[in-house]
Amino acid sequence: MVLNYIWIFFFGAAFIVALGKLIFMGDTEVFSAIVKATFDMSKTGFEISLGLTGVLTLWMGIMKIGERGGAVKVMSWLISPFFRKLFPELPPDSPAYGSIMMNIAANMLGLDNAATPVGLKAMQQMQEVNPRKDRASNAQIMFLVLNTSGLTIIPVSVMVYRAQMGAANPADIFIPILLATYVSTLAGLIAVAVYQRLNLFNRVVMAYLIGGTLAVGGLIWYFSGLDKETITTISTVASNVILFSIIIAFIAMGAWRKINVYDAFIDGAKEGFSIAIKIIPYLVAILVAVGVFRAAGAMDMLMNGLERLCLACGLDADFIPALPTALMKPLSGSGARGLMIDTMNTFGADSFAGRLASTFQGATDTTFYIIAVYFGAVGIKNTRYAIPCGLIADLAGIIAALVMAYIFFA
């Protein structure tokens, strides 16, 4: 529903701005530019979707190997002591614990297809012990906010789009996204804990939080003391070594567990192909809307206004072209993806704006969509404080992404 209004707004605003240019400025070319943009962006959307097929097929195949080889179960085992402390209202023997941990682990690996069904199962299992069926329980809110914060170890989709848009090193956003999404998740967790008055000073909880925060803080401190060229070199090498090591680990786990690694890859690759085909209409729809908005001059008006505001406040304005992606992300994942692609298409995949938009895209998840799907699936109408906490996580992720981008790419 939100994306419907956004889509209408892009076309309506483009028409109004173009009509104003025609009547008051005598710009007789503006409507020609808009119509041309509809054809150009339709073609671009199809070409991007078609080009995604190969890379998406590869990564979905690799992820399927990890899923069948037990990578998700290993991650669930590693994080289980921590997550059991975050859901004190659930019975100790609740089957929801297993589904929660499987969902979070799958999200961290970028296994969206596996994560969503398991997440819905977790929500249903928590609903069974929810005393008020139309009102979100504390456990359900904690689970949902952890999802909206978008904690991801491997930002597959962002790297895939960067590869298709011609980035020299599509994985150069790997470490910035990892750091930004950790900050987002930590902020969301703390916000929910404050509402629920959870004891975050429990030894188990503190061990995980302090360990993760020290690791992230150490990385930020280390990179902040280096020059930009060295940061780029180290980040590039580290990102690619880590990613290929994960691929090798998945294959090795699969071989050790005696699964048919090749068949697992093929099954996952088939899913990747079908996903690439399915996204064509969605990508074309949002790119055409953004294209006419830009061709009419409405995007320039909006960005110029924000740029002047930043300069008046004495701030650097290099981040402004990427800002639409950040503003759209809580509302619509496909809308934010379209704006990210538009930014890379306009300014270049390896430009500061292109890299920042990619980092914004990977830093958080789509809060309102996740709330609609997860709560809607179990009939919850009263979401209580889920939306404020989700938006706190989004804001923290956006700010962290901005800081990471200036450290790594400025």
Secondary structure, 3 states (H helix, E strand, C coil): CHHHHHHHHHHHHHHHHHHHHHHHHCCCCHHHHHHHHHHHHHHHHHHHHHHHHHHHHHHHHHHHHHHHHCHHHHHHHHHHHHHHHHCCCCCCCCCHHHHHHHHHHHHHCCCHHHHHHHHHHHHHHHHHCCCCCCECCHHHHHHHHHHHCCCCCCCHHHHHHHHHCCCCCHHHHHHHHHHHHHHHHHHHHHHHHHHHCCCCCCHHHHHHHHHHHHHHHHHHHHHHCCCHHHHHHHHHHHHHHHHHHHHHHHHHHHHHCCCCHHHHHHHHHHHHHHHHHHCHHHHHHHHHHHHHHHHCCHHHHHHHHHHHHHHHCCCCCCCHHHHHHHHHCCCCHHHHHHHHHHHHHHHCCCCHHHHHHHHHHHHCCCHHHHHHHHHHHCCCCECCCHHHHHHHHHHHHHHHHHHHHHHHCC
